[in-house]
Amino acid sequence: MQTIKISAQGGFLGGKFDEKALDTYINELGGDGWELTTAFDTNMSQGQTRDIVAIFKRPY
């Protein structure tokens, strides 16, 4: 199992994610045999997000 954390860029209370870069990275992991099992954000307050946590597994 592998866990990665992707942090938002910019902003004091929250930030932005580069969706294309995130999609590319997840697809690269998929090409290496990893499967995304779950992903969730870490809400701060009032819906603002600092990080996305993604958990992957590699089938045997």
C-alpha positions as CSV (number, residue, x, y, z in Angstrom):
1,M,0.0,0.0,0.0
2,Q,1.2,3.5,-0.7
3,T,-0.2,6.8,0.6
4,I,0.6,10.2,-1.0
5,K,-0.4,13.7,0.1
6,I,-0.8,16.5,-2.4
7,S,-0.7,20.0,-1.0
8,A,-2.7,22.9,-2.3
9,Q,-0.6,25.8,-3.6
10,G,-1.1,29.4,-2.6
11,G,-3.6,31.1,-0.4
12,F,-3.6,31.5,3.4
13,L,-6.7,29.4,4.1
14,G,-6.7,27.2,1.1
15,G,-5.3,26.9,-2.3
16,K,-5.5,25.5,-5.8
17,F,-4.6,22.1,-7.2
18,D,-3.2,21.6,-10.7
19,E,-5.8,19.1,-11.8
20,K,-4.0,18.1,-15.0
21,A,-0.7,17.5,-13.1
22,L,-2.6,15.4,-10.5
23,D,-4.4,13.4,-13.2
24,T,-1.0,12.8,-15.0
25,Y,0.6,11.7,-11.7
26,I,-2.2,9.3,-10.9
27,N,-2.0,7.8,-14.4
28,E,1.7,7.4,-14.1
29,L,1.2,5.4,-10.8
30,G,-1.4,3.4,-12.6
31,G,1.1,2.6,-15.4
32,D,3.4,1.3,-12.7
33,G,0.7,-1.1,-11.4
34,W,-0.8,1.0,-8.6
35,E,-4.6,1.2,-8.2
36,L,-6.2,4.2,-6.5
37,T,-8.4,2.8,-3.8
38,T,-9.6,6.1,-2.1
39,A,-8.9,9.8,-2.0
40,F,-10.1,12.5,0.3
41,D,-9.4,16.1,1.1
42,T,-8.5,17.5,4.5
43,N,-11.0,20.2,5.1
44,M,-9.9,23.1,7.3
45,S,-13.0,25.2,7.9
46,Q,-15.8,26.4,5.7
47,G,-14.9,24.0,3.0
48,Q,-11.4,25.1,2.4
49,T,-8.9,22.4,1.5
50,R,-5.2,22.2,2.3
51,D,-4.3,18.7,1.1
52,I,-5.6,15.7,-0.9
53,V,-4.7,12.3,0.5
54,A,-4.7,9.4,-2.0
55,I,-4.3,5.7,-1.0
56,F,-3.1,3.3,-3.6
57,K,-2.7,-0.5,-3.6
58,R,-0.7,-2.8,-5.9
59,P,-2.5,-6.0,-6.7
60,Y,-0.3,-9.2,-6.5
